[in-house]
């Protein structure tokens, strides 16, 4: 469904360090900086990217927005969460753990990146 997702950053270097570590726990290579200073993480199914806003204004997190990353299990979600906290992220929502709802039982871990964007590691338990 999606070709790419781009989130805003106030410091590409700070955000790249954060995402290199967080996405590295999921087996992804470090991001690639293009000639415009944007950072891209390429996968077979899509692209995740970070960019300083082109309008020159500070980056801002979308109220109600979350970018979710699929993980293989709770251990990977916990490693993802720990890497984020160790690299400039902050925890948000409830602590990592199982939650049950309309989508079934999910294992979720939430973070805010250095620019305040809300991200989530999600594993479908059942």
C-alpha positions in Angstrom: 0.0 0.0 0.0 2.8 2.5 0.9 5.8 3.4 -1.2 7.5 5.4 1.4 7.1 7.3 4.7 9.0 10.5 5.5 9.1 12.2 8.9 10.6 15.6 9.7 13.8 16.1 11.7 15.4 19.2 13.1 18.9 17.5 13.0 19.6 14.9 10.4 22.7 13.8 12.3 20.8 13.3 15.6 17.8 11.6 13.9 20.1 9.4 11.7 22.0 8.2 14.8 18.6 7.3 16.4 17.1 5.5 13.4 20.4 3.8 12.5 20.3 2.2 16.0 16.5 1.6 16.2 16.2 0.1 12.7 19.5 -1.7 13.1 17.9 -3.8 15.8 15.5 -5.0 13.1 18.3 -5.9 10.7 18.3 -2.8 8.5 21.4 -1.1 7.2 22.3 2.4 8.3 20.5 5.2 6.4 21.9 6.8 3.3 22.2 10.6 3.0 21.4 12.0 -0.4 22.8 15.2 -2.0 19.9 17.2 -0.5 20.8 16.1 3.1 17.8 13.7 3.5 18.3 10.2 5.0 16.8 7.1 3.4 16.4 3.5 4.7 15.6 1.2 1.7 13.9 -2.1 2.0 12.3 -4.5 -0.5 8.9 -3.3 0.5 9.3 0.4 0.9 11.4 3.4 2.0 11.5 5.1 5.4 13.1 8.5 5.3 13.9 11.6 7.4 14.3 15.2 6.2 14.6 18.7 7.5 11.3 20.4 6.4 11.8 22.0 3.0 9.8 25.1 4.1 12.6 26.0 6.5 10.3 25.8 9.6 11.1 23.5 12.5 10.0 19.8 12.2 6.8 19.0 14.2 5.2 15.7 15.1 1.7 15.0 13.8 -0.8 15.0 16.6 -2.4 11.5 16.3 0.2 10.2 13.9 2.2 7.0 14.5 4.6 5.2 12.2 4.7 1.5 13.0 7.5 -1.0 12.3 6.8 -4.7 12.2 9.0 -6.8 14.5 9.4 -10.6 14.8 8.5 -10.9 18.5 8.6 -9.3 21.9 12.4 -9.6 22.2 12.9 -7.7 19.0 10.4 -5.0 20.2 12.2 -4.7 23.5 15.6 -4.4 21.8 14.2 -1.7 19.5 12.7 0.2 22.4 16.0 0.0 24.4 18.0 1.2 21.4 15.7 4.1 21.0 16.0 5.2 24.6 19.8 4.9 24.4 20.0 7.1 21.3 17.9 10.2 22.1 14.3 8.8 22.0 11.8 9.0 24.8 9.2 6.5 25.8 5.5 7.3 25.4 2.2 5.4 25.9 2.3 2.4 28.2 5.5 0.4 28.7 6.2 -2.3 26.0 3.9 -5.2 26.3 0.8 -7.0 25.1 -2.5 -5.3 24.4 -5.7 -6.8 23.3 -8.2 -5.0 21.0 -10.2 -5.2 17.8 -7.0 -6.2 15.9 -6.3 -9.2 18.3 -3.4 -9.5 20.7 -0.5 -7.3 19.8 2.9 -6.7 21.5 3.6 -3.0 21.2 6.5 -0.7 22.1 6.2 3.1 21.6 8.8 5.8 21.3 9.2 9.5 20.3 12.2 10.1 18.1 14.5 13.2 18.7 12.1 15.4 16.7 9.0 14.2 18.6 7.6 11.8 15.9 5.7 8.9 17.5 6.9 5.5 16.3 5.9 2.0 17.3 7.3 -1.6 17.1 4.4 -4.0 16.6 4.2 -7.8 16.7 1.0 -9.6 16.1 0.7 -12.3 18.8 -2.6 -13.7 17.6 
